[in-house]
């Protein structure tokens, strides 16, 4: 929840941002506060606090406090640490592994099972799926394509913005786009998504809460993890995206029933002979 607040902060209204700042400054005190107390500390109205909670996909203040409490209870499980020039390989390895495990723990507490279920239904109702992403998210898109083509429908992954735009323009109402961006603020990807929407295609965004991409999509699967460093390539967000799409692909296979499982098994048997 703390990561989600940080990700969504810039997209919040000015008054809601005041609430976010109070919570981020002292989250422990926030979960002990009544809505009246929190509103007073942020110098806003109680309805503003409710709007802040809803902007974070919570039904109200109580659900927000419950999710925040769960976040705080698990925050000490793994340590978030930047790698330094003084680190040896043991220290460096432990930091990166702990950071990766922490990101997956965040995904576990953040994930909306209702949204995953809707995403599965959107895939099952589609004729094809296209994955769009760039940079680290482009790698995630390619990984997703390797999972989803086995489910029996055409699946492609595109990372070049020009090709994304051209492909999106040729979609129709039966197509599904899964747009992947950790920030949700890529101008190219947002524009590609607009093109896809104009054709009638459905769009699922794997992105940050409150981002321009999430607001444009028909459905969003949120990944709100904060990288320990902006120097190295994204690690935690990429792993979180991959796991979220793993959940979606397995969910499709399970909900698709025996026929879907047969397709996956058939694809697997086709490559059995490639191994020594």
C-alpha positions in Angstrom: 0.0 0.0 0.0 2.9 2.4 0.7 4.3 1.7 -2.7 0.9 2.2 -4.3 0.5 5.6 -2.5 4.0 6.7 -3.8 3.2 5.5 -7.3 -0.2 7.3 -7.4 0.8 10.5 -5.6 1.5 12.6 -8.6 -1.9 11.7 -10.2 -3.9 12.6 -7.1 -5.7 15.9 -6.6 -3.9 18.5 -4.6 -6.0 17.9 -1.5 -5.7 14.1 -1.8 -1.9 14.6 -2.0 -2.0 16.1 1.4 -3.5 12.9 2.8 -0.9 10.9 1.0 1.9 12.9 2.5 0.6 12.5 6.0 0.3 8.7 5.6 3.7 8.4 4.0 5.3 10.5 6.8 3.9 8.4 9.6 2.1 5.2 8.4 2.0 3.6 11.8 0.2 6.6 13.3 -2.2 6.7 10.3 -3.6 3.2 10.9 -4.3 4.2 14.5 -6.1 7.4 13.5 -9.8 7.9 12.9 -10.9 9.4 9.7 -11.6 12.7 11.5 -8.1 12.7 13.0 -6.4 11.9 9.6 -8.4 14.6 7.9 -7.4 17.1 10.6 -3.7 16.2 10.3 -3.9 16.7 6.5 -6.0 19.8 6.8 -8.6 18.5 4.5 -12.2 17.3 4.7 -13.4 13.8 5.6 -14.8 13.3 2.0 -11.3 14.1 0.7 -9.9 11.2 2.7 -12.6 8.9 1.3 -11.7 10.1 -2.3 -8.0 9.4 -1.5 -8.9 5.8 -0.4 -11.0 5.2 -3.5 -8.2 6.5 -5.7 -6.1 3.6 -4.3 -8.8 1.1 -5.2 -10.2 0.8 -1.6 -13.9 1.0 -1.0 -13.4 3.2 2.0 -11.3 4.2 4.9 -11.6 1.0 6.8 -10.4 -1.1 3.9 -7.5 1.3 3.3 -6.4 1.0 7.0 -6.7 -2.8 6.8 -4.5 -3.0 3.7 -2.0 -0.5 5.1 -1.8 -2.5 8.4 -1.0 -5.7 6.4 1.7 -3.9 4.5 3.3 -2.6 7.7 3.1 -6.0 9.3 5.1 -7.6 6.5 7.6 -4.8 5.8 10.3 -6.2 8.0 10.4 -9.6 6.3 12.9 -8.6 3.7 15.2 -5.6 3.6 15.2 -3.0 0.8 18.8 -1.9 0.3 20.7 -0.2 -2.5 23.9 -1.9 -3.8 27.0 0.1 -2.9 30.5 0.1 -4.4 31.8 -1.4 -1.2 29.6 -4.5 -1.5 31.3 -7.9 -2.1 29.5 -10.5 -4.2 27.9 -12.1 -1.1 26.4 -8.8 0.1 25.4 -7.8 -3.4 23.7 -11.2 -4.0 21.8 -11.1 -0.7 20.6 -7.5 -1.3 19.3 -8.2 -4.8 17.6 -11.5 -3.7 16.0 -9.9 -0.6 14.8 -7.0 -2.8 13.3 -9.4 -5.3 11.5 -11.4 -2.6 10.2 -8.2 -1.1 8.7 -7.2 -4.4 6.9 -10.5 -4.7 5.6 -10.1 -1.2 4.2 -6.7 -2.2 2.4 -8.3 -5.2 0.9 -10.9 -3.0 -0.7 -8.2 -0.7 -1.6 -5.9 -3.6 -3.2 -8.2 -6.0 -6.9 -7.9 -6.8 -8.3 -11.4 -7.4 -11.5 -9.9 -8.8 -9.5 -8.0 -11.4 -7.5 -11.2 -12.3 -10.8 -13.0 -12.8 -12.1 -10.3 -15.1 -8.9 -10.3 -17.0 -9.2 -14.1 -17.5 -12.7 -13.6 -18.9 -11.5 -10.8 -21.2 -8.9 -13.1 -22.6 -11.3 -16.0 -23.1 -13.7 -13.7 -24.9 -11.0 -12.5 -27.3 -9.8 -13.8 -30.6 -6.1 -12.8 -30.2 -3.9 -11.0 -27.7 -1.1 -8.5 -28.3 1.4 -7.5 -25.6 2.9 -4.0 -25.8 5.9 -2.8 -23.7 9.2 -1.1 -24.1 12.6 -1.3 -22.3 12.3 -3.7 -19.3 8.6 -4.0 -19.9 9.3 -5.1 -23.5 11.2 -8.1 -22.1 8.2 -8.9 -19.9 5.9 -8.7 -23.0 8.1 -11.2 -24.8 8.0 -13.5 -21.8 4.2 -13.2 -21.7 4.0 -14.1 -25.4 5.9 -17.3 -24.8 3.3 -18.3 -22.1 0.1 -17.2 -23.9 0.6 -18.6 -27.4 0.4 -22.1 -25.9 -3.2 -21.4 -24.8 -4.3 -21.7 -28.4 -4.9 -18.1 -29.6 -2.6 -15.9 -31.6 -0.3 -14.0 -29.3 2.4 -11.5 -30.3 4.7 -9.2 -28.3 5.8 -5.9 -29.8 8.3 -3.4 -28.3 8.9 -1.0 -31.2 6.5 2.0 -30.8 6.1 2.4 -34.6 5.2 -1.2 -35.1 2.9 -1.1 -32.0 1.0 1.8 -33.5 0.6 0.1 -36.9 -0.5 -3.2 -35.3 -2.9 -1.5 -32.9 -4.6 0.3 -35.8 -5.4 -3.0 -37.4 -7.1 -4.5 -34.4 -10.9 -5.0 -34.1 -13.5 -5.5 -31.3 -12.5 -9.1 -30.8 -8.8 -8.3 -30.0 -7.2 -7.9 -26.6 -4.2 -5.7 -25.8 -2.1 -6.1 -22.7 -0.1 -2.9 -22.2 2.8 -3.2 -19.8 4.5 -0.2 -18.1 5.9 0.1 -14.6 5.3 3.9 -14.6 2.3 4.0 -16.9 3.6 7.3 -18.2 5.2 6.3 -21.4 3.9 8.7 -24.1 4.4 6.2 -26.8 2.6 3.4 -25.0 -0.3 5.6 -24.0 -0.7 6.8 -27.6 -0.6 3.2 -28.8 -3.3 2.3 -26.3 -5.5 5.1 -27.5 -5.1 3.8 -31.1 -6.1 0.3 -29.9 -9.1 1.6 -28.0 -10.3 3.5 -31.1 -10.6 0.2 -33.0 -12.8 -1.3 -30.3 -10.1 -3.6 -28.9 -10.2 -4.2 -25.2 -7.1 -3.1 -23.1 -5.7 -4.5 -19.9 -2.9 -2.5 -18.3 -0.2 -3.9 -16.1 1.0 -0.7 -14.5 1.0 1.6 -11.5 -2.1 2.9 -9.7 -3.4 6.2 -10.9 -1.2 6.3 -14.0 -2.4 7.7 -17.4 -2.2 4.2 -18.8 -4.4 2.8 -16.0 -7.0 5.5 -16.6 -7.1 4.7 -20.3 -7.4 0.9 -19.9 -10.6 -1.1 -19.6 -9.0 -3.0 -16.7 -5.8 -2.5 -14.7 -3.7 -5.0 -12.9 -1.6 -2.9 -10.6 2.1 -3.4 -9.9 3.1 -0.8 -7.3 6.7 -1.6 -6.3 9.4 1.1 -5.8 12.8 0.3 -7.2 15.7 0.6 -4.7 17.8 2.4 -7.3 17.2 4.4 -10.5 20.7 3.6 -11.7 20.4 -0.1 -12.5 17.8 -1.6 -14.8 14.5 -2.2 -13.1 14.5 -5.5 -11.1 11.6 -5.6 -8.7 9.0 -4.2 -11.1 10.0 -6.5 -13.9 9.8 -9.5 -11.6 6.4 -8.4 -10.3 5.1 -7.9 -13.8 6.3 -11.4 -14.9 4.7 -13.1 -11.9 1.4 -11.2 -12.4 1.2 -12.4 -16.0 2.1 -15.9 -14.9 -0.9 -15.8 -12.6 -3.1 -14.6 -15.5 -1.9 -17.3 -17.9 -2.3 -20.1 -15.5 -5.7 -18.7 -14.5 -6.7 -18.8 -18.1 -5.6 -22.4 -18.5 -7.5 -23.5 -15.4 -10.7 -21.6 -16.2 -10.6 -22.7 -19.8 -11.2 -26.3 -18.6 -10.0 -29.6 -20.0 -9.8 -28.3 -23.6 -7.4 -25.6 -22.6 -5.3 -28.0 -20.6 -5.2 -30.3 -23.6 -3.8 -27.4 -25.7 -1.1 -26.7 -23.3 -0.2 -30.3 -23.0 -0.1 -30.7 -26.8 2.3 -27.7 -27.1 4.5 -29.3 -24.5 4.6 -32.7 -26.1 5.6 -31.0 -29.4 8.9 -29.9 -28.0 9.7 -33.0 -25.8 12.0 -34.3 -28.6 14.1 -31.2 -28.4 15.8 -32.3 -25.1 18.7 -34.8 -24.7 
